[in-house]
């Protein structure tokens, strides 16, 4: 396999470890569609060549960093080169023949040097031979991502006008940025919100008038990224963490069994081929939206508030499709 493929696997392994998901060879091999041996080779490369302090948590059955301050070696030099980390292959196609093409190719060359092996990247060939179907993500301006990256690195506050979708309102915010997080193609800034006095997610595509301050803020030593991500479900958060239990029937269980949906999850196999997925989160609204996509193949067992919320939604859907409820948009 090419070094380019290895790079993508290493980034994914690092993302899961840093996010507190405790990945292991089996789960990573299933997600990345390679053998367990390839994953173990990648882990050995990270430890021996990149100095990654990877340890095994036997209770959680996965890997973690014994030194949480360790980061992958930096290979980015200029802002143009940094863009490569914020662009998918399909998006990169749009920059062929423009001023961004040279920085992108230069970044790939530096990545190759960092992995101690040659990398040949022909973007035109990729554009001709591969199609990448990106998620239905709201667009985020690449320069905004670069500016946010600089604000995180140098501890600069960021001011913006932010659109909150569920309130349908815009407010002026000043935040202390901590981390950039990509979920299913959407970029989110994790930051301390001075208005709400707490750490929040901010969708980068909903930011307007973004300005990086010249001031500096003190790093929040009490902020634990892994704990923050573990409290949420995807990017949904509430006030109180609760134990969630969802039963999947034999039809859907094979698609649930080998995937990691939450860092705290556990799976109980049941007779007939079904299973029950359990995890602890405060993001019950996100869980409700997620579980509804499985239709009758999933049943919420706990908590009762979540089960009732899903039941109400299913009832309303039944009324709408039977013609007894209000039509969509009214």
N, C-alpha and C positions, 0 to 999 in steps of 0.2 A: 504493500500500500504506500501511497505517496506521503511525503512529509506534510503536505497541505492537509491531508486527511488526519494525520496524527495531530497537527496543530488544533484542528477543530475538536478532536476528542479530548485533548489536554485542557482546552478552554472549558469544555462542558464538565469535565471532572472537577476542575478548580471551582467552577460556578456552584456545583452541587455541594462540594465540601464546604466552601465558604458560606453557603446559604444554610448550613446546618441540616442538610438532607441525609448525611451519612450514607453516601453511595457505596456500593460494592461491585465486584466484577460481574455478578449475574445481572443486576439491574442496569448497569451501564452497557453491558453487552447487548441486552435486549433493546434498550433505547437507541443505541448507535448502530445496531445491526451488524455487529462484529462478534468474533469469538471471545471467550473469557481469556484465552491466552493473549490476545491482542491487548485487552484492557490491562492485564498484569504487566505486559511489556511496557505499556504507557506509564503505569505507576512506577515501575523500576526506573524508567527514563526520568521522570519527574524527580524522584528521590536522588538518583546518582548524578544526573547531569544538571538539574536545575536546583538541587538542594532542598526540595520540598519536604517538610517535616511531617510526613503522613503516618498516622498511627491508626490502630484498629480498636474500635469500641465494640467489644464482644457482646455487650448487652443490647446495643442497637443494631449490631450486625453490619456495621459499615465503617468507613474511613473518616478521619477528622484530622485537622492540623493541630499538632501538639504545641505549636507556636502560632497563636492567632494573628500575630503581626506580620507573618511571612506573606509575601506577595510574589507573583510571577515576575521574572526579570523584566524590566522595562526595555522596550525596543522602539518606543515612539520618540521622535525628536521634534517634529514640527506639527503645527496644527493641521496642515494638509495631510500629513501621514496619519494623524490620529483618526481622520475620517474613515479609514478603512474598517475600523472597529464598529462604526455606526452605520455601515452600509451592507446590505445583503449583496450577493453576486448579481442578482437581477437589477438592483438599484445601481450598482457599480457600472453596469452596462451603459447607463445614461451619460457617464462622464468620459467615455472614450472619445478622443479627439478634442477634449476640452482642457482647460488649465489644470483640472484635477487629475488627469490621467497620469502624469509623471509622479506626483506625490503618492498616488495609490501603488504604482509599480515599485517605487522606492521603498514604501512600507513593507511590501511583500518581500523584497530583497533583504531587508533588515530582519524580518521574521525568520527567514531562512538561515541567516547567520546565527540567530539566537538558538535555533534548534540543531546547530552543528551539522547541517546537511544542506545540499543544494535544493532550491525550490524554483521551479520554472512555472510562471503563471502567465498564461496567454488569455487575457480577458476576452479578446475577440473570439477565440476558439470556444471559450466557455459560453459566450453568448450564442454561438451557432449550434452547439451540441447539447446544451442543458437548458431546462426551463425551471425556474424557481417560482413556485406559487406562494407568494407571501400571505400571511394572515390578513384578515380584514382590519388592519390597524390604521388609526388616525395618524396623519403625517406629522412628523416632528422635524423641524428645520435642523439641518446638520450643524450649522454654525451655533445654534442654541446648545446643542449637545456638547460641542467643543468648549463653549463658554462655561457651561455647567461643570464640565470636567475640570477646568482650570479653577473654578470657584471651590470645588471639593478639595482639590490638591493644595490650594493656597489658603483655605479657610476664609474665603470672602463671603459675606452675606449677599443674597440675591433678592432684588425687588422685582415685582411683576404684577400684572393684573391677571387674575386666575378665574377661569370659568368652572364653576361647580355644577356638573351635569344634573345631579339628582335634585338640586335646589333651583336650577335654571337661573343662576345669578352670577355676577362677576364682582369680585372684591379685590382690593389692593392688598398684597401680602409682602412681607419681608421674611425670608426664611434663611436658616443656616444649613446648607446642603451637606449631606452625609454620604450618599451613595446613589448611583444610577442603576436602575433595575429594569430589565427587559422581560416583559411577560407577553408571550404569544405575539411578538412583533411590536407591541406598544412599549414605548419608553416611559418610565416613571422616575421621578426624582424623589428619593426618600430624604426628608429634611425636617428639622425642628421649625415649626411654624410659630412665629412670635405672636401672631394673633390668637391662635387657639391654645398656645402654651403646651404643645406636645408634638411628638414626631408623627408625621403624616406622609401619605403618598400624594404626589402631584403629577398628573398626566402631562408630559412635556408638550404634547400636541395641543393642550388647552391653555398654554401660557402665552401671554401677550406682553409686549413692552418689557422684555426681560433685560435687566441691567445688573451687571456684577459690580458691587461696591468696591471701593479701594480700601475700606476698613477691613479689619480682621476680627474673627470671633475665636474664643477659646474652645478647643476640642472638648466634646462632651465625653468624658471618660466612662460615664455610667451607661452610655449607649451600647447595646449589644445587638449587632445586626442579625446574627443568627436567631436570637430570641425574638426580635421584632418580626422577622419573616415567619418564624414558627407560630406566632400568635395569629397571623392573618391566614386567610384561605385565598390563595392566588393574590389578589390585591384588595380584598374586602376585609375590613376590620370593624369590630364593635368594641364595647366596653368590657365585656366579661367573657372569659374563655369557658367553653362548655364541651363535654364529650359528645361527639357525633357518632351515630351508628347507622349504616345504610346497608341494606341487604340487596344483593344483586343476584338475579336468577342465573341458571346455567347457560342461557343464551348470551348474556353479557359478561359473565364472570371471566372468560378467557382474555377479554380486553382490559379488565381491571387488575387481574392477578399479578401481572409482572410490571406494573407501573407504579411510580411513586407520585402520589397526589399531595402528600403532606409529610413533613419530617417526623411527625409523631404517629404515623399510621401503623396499624396492625391489621392482619387479615386472618379471619377464622373460616376455615373450610366447612362446608355443610353437605349433608347427604343430598344426592341428586345433582351435584356439580355446581351448586351455587356457593356464594360466600358472603360474609359480612365484613365490611370495611369500617374500621374505627379510627378516629383521630380526635384531637382536641384543638379547638380554634375559637376565636371570637367572631370570625367572619361568616355568620350564619346567613346573611343575605346573599353572599357569594355562593355558599353551598346550595342554597335553594335554587338559584339560577342554574348552577352546574348540574344538579341531580335531575332537574326537569328535562334535560336533553335526552335522558335515558328512558323516558316514558314509563310504560308499565313494567319494564325490566328492572326497575329500582324501587325500593320502598324505604322511606326514612323510618327508623325505629326510635331514634332519640336524637336530640331532646324533644319533648312534647311540643314546645313552641315551634320548632322547625317542622315537625310532622304536620302540625295544624296549618302552618303557613303554606306548605306545599299542597295540602289537601284543599285549602281555599282556592289556590291558584288553579288546580286541576278542575275543581267544580266550576269556576268561572269560565275556564276554557270549554268545558262541556256545554255550558249554557250558550256560549257564543257560537259554537259550531252547530248546535241544534237549532239555532235561530231564536232562542228564548232570552239571550242576553244582549247587551248593547253591542253595536257593531264597532269594529276597530276604528279609532280616530274620532269617535263621537263622545 
